[in-house]
Amino acid sequence: MPKRYWWILITYLLCQLSVIIPLKTPILNAVPPSQRAGVWTILTFSIALIVFLFLLKPEWSKIHEPHQAPLADTALWAFGGIFLVFAAQIAGGLIEQHIFGESSESENTKNIMEMAKMSPYVILVIGIIGPILEEIVFRKVIFGAIYKRTNFLIAGVISSLLFAFAHMDKHILVYALVGFVLCYLYKKSGRIVVSMFAHAAMNSLVIWLTFSGVQNIKEKEQFIQFIGGFIHG
């Protein structure tokens, strides 16, 4: 694995661990206490994105490689991937509810959306920056490195389980199934932008449903639970 990929993993780990830094740090003194978690999140994730893009600069010139799908097929995989991801999420949720007796509520999603309600600009991290970072880490770097040495099944399972555990949520099956589908989209298209698009679209839909002005709150919550209602980022 290239050295720059190790630096990407280290940067992502530091970004995730940064939440343990006290929010009373001098850099946030000018920020209202209720906004500090949101400001810190968007700051750390934005820095991580800049570092990722810098480390991947040597690959920017690789516009097209033999294993990459043509642009028309890429578009089909990107839009079709949204439905595949939601299908995996719904299937995982139904299995967890009816076989393992788990509730449909996700603590990870609940905490993220509570932060977004207090600091709406965090939506940028949830809907765009987070999915980009996670696809680079779990699909391009981890899945890609393992796939080169094994096969799709082994690489997909390992990277998807790591993706699931990274969210620190009880819904391991849901996250793992979604992660596996994202691996499949990346492999079939050969373009990380495809899994990024599907991932971002999934998060964005949950955000829109949460903040939309639907009058019947009960029906909206039931629909969010039906599609899984999970934020993967």
Secondary structure, DSSP 4 states (H G I P E B T S, - for coil): --HHHHHHHHHHHHHHHGGGS-TTSGGGTTS-GGGHHHHHHHHHHHHHHHHHHHHTGGGTT----TTSPPHHHHHHHHHHHHHHHHHHHHHHHHHHHHTS---S--HHHHHHHHHHHHSGGGHHIIIIIHHHHHIIIIIIIIIHHHHHHS-HHHHHHHHHHHHHHHTT-S-HHHHHHHHHHHHHHHHHH--HHHHHHHHHHHHHHHHHHHHS--S-HHHHHHHHHHT------
